[in-house]
Amino acid sequence: MKELFTSKPILSFILVTFGITFAFWFLPVIVSLPKDIGFAMILIGSCGPLIAGYLITVISSREKIKVNSKPIFISVIIVVALVLFLRIYFVNNGLSDVNGKIPTLTEVSILGYVLFGIVLFILGINFSNAPNLNLKENYLKSSLFEKGKSKWYIIAIFLIIIFSLGSYFIGYLSGMETTDFIIKPEPVWFIGFFSTFFFFGGNEEFGWRGFLQKELQKKYNPLIGALIISFLWSLWHLPLYYNGFYSTGGFMDSLSRFIYTIPIAFIFTWLYNKSSYSILAVILLHAMLNNFSKAFGNSQIIFLVITLIFNVFCIINDKMWKKKDYHHIYKNNEIG
């Protein structure tokens, strides 16, 4: 396995990611599970890209799977446990139950809590290795806050705000269909934001951008890399259309997501490269993308048009048709 991870990291990542995620996400389709267990399967499966990137990096670095920084490990577990508790607590009390897939506190069993604990452990051990200097090409370090990258954190947050509000007002003034507009997000919106930050999307970024994008850019230019990731990213979400977490439309409903994911993937690729490979920046972007429009409203068609226009800027600004230099991609791997 070590030889495969070292010689074929891209193939290894795809096999491990899809193997883990599909196993846990298709299980509720095959077997009828209690709501809390089914939700735990969704959470564990969502960590597939993270687990794949982490395992391949650790094993190819001849390191052991271990907690590297106990303070980070404990802090992450406490924070994520609180966010998960609040997300479940506010189900049907300000936050959606996502098609009935998220349980209330009274529906969580002892086994459910044990499985949630596994999710906390996975996230904790992953973040704890951010300062691990023994890891080969340690992308995990960029999940930590870096003062020199503050500009990109701000851009990640406000980019979606501009897209959403811009699409809403253009759509509203032109008489197009828009989602409801709220002057400011309710307090529970922030719970949804941090839920996405840790386990409803943000955790994916360790794998898709942190590991896979860098590996792809060793061989291809960012343009090709973004297209490959957009295809894999869309395909990876497919089980959620069958287990009811997204909808019950199956493959046909997933086609619209596939079309939408392509231009979105270009923005993630652009931000990750321009921010000197900051995972924190793309995690913030993912959390804003999944939550902001629900709080403020938008026009989906106009939003897509704005996204496509911005894609042109991204491609030109980062010269995405040019292959990145290997040494440039992995410069400054030390913790700064």
ABEGO torsion letter per residue (X at the ends): XAAAAAABAAAAAAAAAAAAAAAAAAAAAABBBBAAAAAAAAAAAAAAAAAAAAAAAAAAAGBBBBBABAAAAAAAAAAAAAAAAAAAAABGAGBBAGGGABBBAAABBAAAAAAAAAAAAAAAAAAAAAABAABBGBAAAAABBBAAAAAAAAAAAAAAAAAAAAAAAAAAAAGBBBBBBBABBBAAAAAAAAAAAAAAGAAAAAAAAAAAAAAAAAABBAAAAAAAAAAAAAAAAAAAAAAGAABAAEAAAAAAAAAAAAAAAAAAAAAAAAAGGBAAAAAAAAAAAAAAAAAAEBBAAAAAAAAAAAAAAAAAAAGAABBBBAAAAABGABBX
